[in-house]
Every structure is written in C-alpha cells, then in structure tokens.
Amino acid sequence: MSIKSETLESPNDHESTSADEIPVVDISNKGSNMPLNPFCFPERHLFKGLVFNGVPVIKCHVSDDSLTHIKKIRELELRTDDVIIAAYPKCGTHWVAEIVHMLLTGSAEYSARSKEHAMLEFTEDLSSLDQMISPRLLNSHLYFAHLPAQLTDKSVKVIHLIRNPKDVAVSLYHHMKQDSPDQFTFDNFLKGYTTEDYWRTSHQFNYLKQMYQFERENPHHPITHIHYEDLKKQLARFMGLEAGQQLCEDIVTACDFDKLKKADDNRAAPDNLNKVFDQFNVFRKGEVGDWKNQFTVAQSEMFDEFIARQNQSDFAFSFRWH
C-alpha cells in the first residue's frame, strides 16, 4: 500500500462533546522526554493525542475530520437485525465478513462489494448504509466507545474476533510496511507497538480490555468471541442459521485464503480510500503461527514480557497458540 496524501486534523479544533459522553481530551502536548518518532513509524500511524470517550481517535479517511465522523457513527441508526463484526486490525475481519455474508445469503457466492463499503470508519456517507438490505452486515476496527450508541439499546449481534497477539503483530507490521521507510524494521515496530500513546490505535490488549469492560457492563448482550484459529467452526450457530452440510462445505472451499484473496483483488475499494492509497492490499498469508518465521528469540522474549504485563490487569481473554 502506498500513501498518496492525507490531512491530519488538529485536536485543538474540537470542543467537548455532550454531557452523556466523556469529553474530548487532547494529550498531544503532555510532557515527555521521548523524541518525536524514535521508532521510525510512518507519520500517519502515530498517535495524535486526541481521545474521545476515553479511547484514541483514529484516522478515518473520509471528508469529515475523524472526530466528527466518529461522533456521526455514535449517532448512527441501527436495525435490530444488524450484525456487526468488531475486531482489532489483522484479526480476520475480511475473512469472517465473507463467511457471514455467505451464511446470511445461503450461498457460497462472494459479496459483490469489498468489506470496506460497510466499514463504519471508512464509510464516506453513513446514510448510504440505509440502502443496504436487511440483515445488514457491518464491520469496524473502532473501540466499542466509538461504535453506535444504539448497539446496546437494540441488542445488535456482535461478532468479536480474537487472534493470538504475535500473529497480529507480524500481520500488522507487514500491512504497515507497505508504505513505510526502510528504517521501519520489525524491531522498531515491536518497540513502538508496545509503547503506550505511540501508535495511533494502541496495542491489541487495550482494545481487548475495553471489549471486556463492555461485556461486563452489558452481560446479556448477544456477542460471540471467535478465535481466528477456530473461526470456521462457530459462526452458523451464533447467527441462528440452518446451514446444511453442502453449504458449509461450499463455504469452506470458497473461503480458502488464496481464493478469497483473489476474489478481493477483483473488487474495488470505496472511492475515498482509492484517493488515499495507490493500492489497497489487506491479504498477505493468513497463516496460523506465522509469527515463528518472523520473531527472533530475543524479540519473542521481549513480547512475552509485554503480554505478561498486560495479563496482570483486568483481563479475561485467552489465545490460541500454535
């Protein structure tokens, strides 16, 4: 993926939001002895210091500034039969979106449009989602604090994807590396990724901790946690769908990673993303345990220490290690 251009909004341009939500906070100027970008991350991936509802505001790649767009997402009208795939980046959103689409339509035919057309943070005109036929399949990498407020009121089904952190790190690094300088090594990535308030989205554990908080506050919400490593086994039952043996076999065949990657190459991304990226490649290998081919022993030990620190806090998710 090669970046063309983008304008990053200034957090100082925004005021606090309504009383029922946590105000916007700008922590971009907080005291720090750290150099501006010691780990050579691409500029667009750096945390800009803007926090809304307690979590970082990410770049949305739409005409509105990102905070305005996220506030519009919070106000989005949902339907009771909507399904939302919620996941940290590189946890299998594209793969699961295709499988769920096939389960909902009862056919192993690929979706005509790419997943990004229904990805909330990338949808230029949110009102265009009104044209989708029910049940709508939406998706997002946003924290739950930035998803539509009606999510809980209408008990919208949520499919939450989990992937082991080392595979996530490797996949995320290669995704970001497509438009990064030579100095952006895997070692630099790991150092920046594990540093708080450095990468724009923060690390996977902060996402999972907020997911855990959401579930504790909404214990009866219809949500299922799908491990990337097990995703083909769990979806139909949660969706409440009768999927015959032949359909399941057809879906497994159609959603072979290489076939799905080829199908996605033939679908256009939304125009607002095409204006930003010369190429929009999201599939790489899709292999479970590929981290063993990337991490050195020292890097693996460092990352294990990082994981151990995260597991000391209020946390309830386990991972599939291979």
C-alpha positions in Angstrom: 0.0 0.0 0.0 1.5 3.3 -0.9 0.2 6.5 0.6 -0.7 9.4 -1.6 -1.6 12.2 0.7 -3.7 13.0 3.7 -4.5 15.9 6.0 -4.5 15.2 9.7 -6.9 17.3 11.7 -5.7 19.2 14.7 -7.2 18.1 18.1 -7.3 21.7 19.2 -10.1 22.3 16.6 -12.6 20.4 18.7 -14.6 21.1 21.8 -16.0 18.7 24.4 -19.0 16.6 23.4 -22.4 16.1 25.0 -22.8 15.5 28.8 -23.6 11.8 28.4 -20.2 11.0 26.9 -16.7 11.5 28.1 -15.3 14.8 26.8 -12.7 15.1 24.1 -9.3 15.2 25.6 -6.1 16.5 23.9 -3.0 14.9 25.4 -0.7 15.6 22.4 1.3 18.2 24.4 1.7 16.2 27.6 5.3 16.2 29.0 7.6 13.6 27.6 11.3 13.1 27.1 10.8 10.8 24.2 11.9 12.0 20.8 9.1 12.7 18.4 9.3 9.4 16.4 12.2 7.3 17.7 10.9 4.1 16.1 10.5 5.5 12.6 6.8 4.8 12.2 5.1 6.3 9.2 3.7 9.7 10.2 0.1 8.7 9.6 0.4 5.8 12.1 1.5 8.0 15.0 -0.9 8.8 17.9 -2.0 12.4 17.6 -3.1 12.9 21.2 -6.8 13.1 20.6 -9.0 11.0 22.9 -12.8 10.7 22.8 -14.9 8.6 25.2 -11.7 7.5 26.8 -10.0 5.9 23.7 -7.8 7.2 20.9 -9.4 8.8 17.8 -8.0 7.0 14.7 -7.7 8.4 11.2 -11.0 7.6 9.3 -10.0 8.6 5.7 -13.3 10.4 5.0 -14.0 14.0 4.1 -15.0 15.0 7.6 -12.4 15.2 10.2 -12.1 11.9 12.1 -13.7 13.1 15.4 -16.7 14.5 13.6 -17.1 11.2 11.7 -16.8 9.1 14.8 -19.5 11.3 16.5 -21.7 10.6 13.5 -21.1 6.9 13.9 -22.1 7.2 17.5 -25.5 8.6 16.4 -26.0 6.1 13.6 -29.5 4.5 13.4 -29.2 0.7 13.8 -31.7 -2.1 13.0 -32.5 -4.9 15.4 -31.3 -7.5 12.9 -28.0 -5.8 12.1 -24.8 -7.8 12.6 -21.5 -6.0 13.5 -18.1 -7.6 13.1 -15.9 -5.9 15.7 -12.2 -6.7 15.7 -8.7 -5.3 16.3 -6.9 -4.9 13.0 -5.5 -8.0 11.3 -7.7 -10.4 13.3 -9.6 -11.8 10.3 -12.4 -9.2 9.6 -12.3 -9.7 5.8 -12.3 -13.5 6.1 -15.2 -13.6 8.6 -17.2 -10.9 6.7 -17.2 -13.2 3.6 -18.2 -16.3 5.6 -21.0 -14.5 7.4 -22.2 -12.9 4.0 -22.5 -16.5 2.6 -24.3 -17.8 5.7 -26.8 -14.9 5.5 -27.5 -15.4 1.8 -27.4 -19.2 1.9 -25.0 -19.2 -1.0 -21.2 -19.6 -1.4 -21.2 -16.7 -3.8 -18.7 -13.9 -3.0 -20.0 -10.5 -2.0 -20.1 -8.0 -4.9 -18.6 -5.3 -2.8 -15.5 -5.1 -0.7 -15.8 -5.1 3.1 -14.7 -1.5 3.3 -18.0 -0.3 1.9 -19.7 -1.3 5.1 -16.7 -0.5 7.4 -18.1 2.3 9.6 -14.8 4.3 9.9 -14.3 4.2 6.1 -17.9 4.9 5.0 -17.8 8.4 3.5 -21.6 8.8 3.7 -23.1 6.9 6.6 -26.6 7.5 5.2 -25.7 5.2 2.3 -25.9 2.3 4.8 -29.7 2.8 4.8 -29.8 1.4 1.3 -28.4 -2.0 2.5 -30.9 -4.9 2.6 -31.6 -6.4 6.0 -30.0 -8.1 7.7 -27.1 -5.6 7.3 -23.5 -6.9 7.9 -21.4 -4.0 9.2 -17.9 -4.1 10.5 -15.3 -1.9 12.3 -11.9 -1.8 14.0 -13.2 1.1 16.2 -13.2 0.7 20.0 -16.7 0.0 21.4 -16.8 3.5 22.9 -16.9 4.8 19.3 -19.5 2.4 17.9 -23.1 3.4 17.5 -24.8 4.1 20.8 -27.9 2.1 19.7 -25.8 -1.1 19.8 -26.9 -1.9 23.3 -30.4 -0.4 23.0 -31.3 -2.7 20.1 -29.3 -5.7 21.2 -27.4 -5.8 17.9 -25.5 -9.1 17.4 -21.7 -8.6 17.7 -19.1 -11.0 16.3 -15.8 -10.2 18.1 -12.7 -11.7 16.6 -9.6 -12.7 18.6 -6.2 -13.7 17.2 -3.0 -14.6 19.0 -1.0 -11.4 19.6 2.2 -12.5 17.9 0.5 -13.3 14.6 -1.4 -10.0 14.9 1.9 -8.1 15.4 3.5 -9.8 12.3 0.5 -9.2 10.1 0.1 -5.6 11.3 3.8 -4.9 10.7 3.7 -6.2 7.1 0.5 -4.2 6.5 2.1 -1.0 7.7 5.4 -1.8 6.0 3.8 -1.3 2.5 4.1 2.5 2.8 6.9 2.8 5.3 10.5 4.0 5.3 13.4 1.5 5.3 14.1 2.4 8.9 10.7 0.9 9.9 12.1 -2.5 10.9 10.2 -5.2 12.7 12.3 -4.5 15.8 11.3 -0.8 15.6 7.7 -1.8 15.1 7.6 -4.0 18.2 9.1 -1.2 20.3 6.6 1.3 19.1 3.7 -1.0 19.3 4.4 -1.9 22.9 4.8 1.7 23.9 1.7 3.4 25.3 0.4 6.5 23.4 2.7 5.9 20.4 0.8 4.1 17.8 -2.5 5.7 16.7 -4.8 2.7 17.5 -2.8 1.5 20.6 -2.0 -2.2 21.0 -4.3 -5.2 20.9 -4.6 -5.5 24.6 -6.1 -2.1 25.1 -8.8 -3.0 22.6 -9.5 -6.3 24.3 -9.6 -4.6 27.8 -12.4 -2.3 26.5 -14.2 -5.2 24.9 -14.1 -7.0 28.3 -15.4 -3.8 30.0 -18.3 -3.6 27.5 -19.2 -7.2 28.2 -19.2 -6.8 31.9 -21.4 -3.7 31.7 -23.8 -5.5 29.2 -23.7 -9.1 30.4 -26.8 -10.1 28.3 -25.7 -8.6 25.0 -25.7 -11.1 22.1 -21.9 -11.3 21.5 -19.7 -14.2 20.5 -15.9 -14.3 20.6 -14.5 -16.1 17.6 -10.8 -17.1 17.6 -9.2 -16.6 14.3 -7.8 -20.1 14.6 -11.3 -21.6 15.1 -13.5 -19.3 13.0 -14.9 -21.8 10.6 -16.5 -23.8 13.5 -18.6 -21.3 15.4 -20.4 -18.8 13.2 -23.5 -20.5 11.9 -24.7 -21.5 15.4 -24.3 -17.9 16.7 -26.1 -16.5 13.7 -29.1 -18.8 14.4 -28.9 -20.1 10.8 -29.6 -23.6 9.5 -26.6 -24.2 7.3 -26.7 -27.6 5.6 -23.6 -29.8 5.2 -23.3 -29.0 1.5 -23.4 -25.2 2.1 -20.8 -25.5 4.8 -18.5 -27.4 2.5 -19.1 -24.9 -0.3 -18.3 -22.0 2.0 -15.1 -23.7 3.3 -14.0 -24.2 -0.3 -14.9 -20.7 -1.4 -13.2 -19.1 1.6 -9.9 -20.8 1.2 -7.5 -18.0 1.9 -5.9 -17.9 -1.6 -9.3 -18.0 -3.3 -10.7 -15.2 -1.1 -7.6 -13.1 -1.7 -8.0 -13.5 -5.5 -11.7 -12.6 -5.2 -10.9 -9.5 -3.2 -8.4 -8.4 -5.8 -11.3 -8.1 -8.3 -13.4 -5.8 -6.1 -12.9 -2.1 -5.9 -12.4 -0.3 -2.6 -14.5 2.8 -1.8 -13.6 5.9 -3.8 -12.4 7.7 -0.6 -9.9 5.0 0.0 -8.7 4.9 -3.6 -7.9 8.6 -3.2 -5.6 7.8 -0.4 -4.0 4.6 -1.5 -2.4 3.7 -4.8 -3.0 0.0 -3.8 -5.2 -1.3 -1.1 -3.9 -4.8 -0.2 -5.2 -6.3 3.0 -4.5 -10.0 2.5 -1.0 -11.5 3.0 -0.7 -15.1 4.2 -3.5 -15.8 6.7 -1.3 -18.5 8.3 -1.7 -19.5 11.9 1.6 -19.5 13.8 3.4 -17.4 11.1 5.0 -15.4 14.0 7.6 -18.2 14.4 9.0 -17.2 11.0 9.4 -13.5 12.0 10.3 -13.2 15.7 13.8 -13.7 16.9 14.3 -15.4 20.2 15.1 -12.0 21.8 12.0 -10.4 20.3 9.8 -13.2 21.3 11.0 -13.0 24.9 10.5 -9.2 24.9 7.0 -9.6 23.6 6.2 -12.4 26.1 7.2 -9.9 28.9 4.8 -7.3 27.3 2.0 -9.9 27.2 2.6 -10.9 30.9 2.4 -7.2 32.0 -1.0 -6.9 30.2 -2.3 -10.1 31.7 -1.7 -8.7 35.2 -4.6 -6.2 34.7 -8.3 -6.8 34.5 -8.4 -9.1 31.5 -10.4 -12.3 30.6 -9.4 -13.4 27.1 -7.2 -16.4 26.2 -5.4 -17.0 22.9 -4.8 -20.0 20.6 -1.0 -20.5 20.4 0.4 -22.7 17.6 
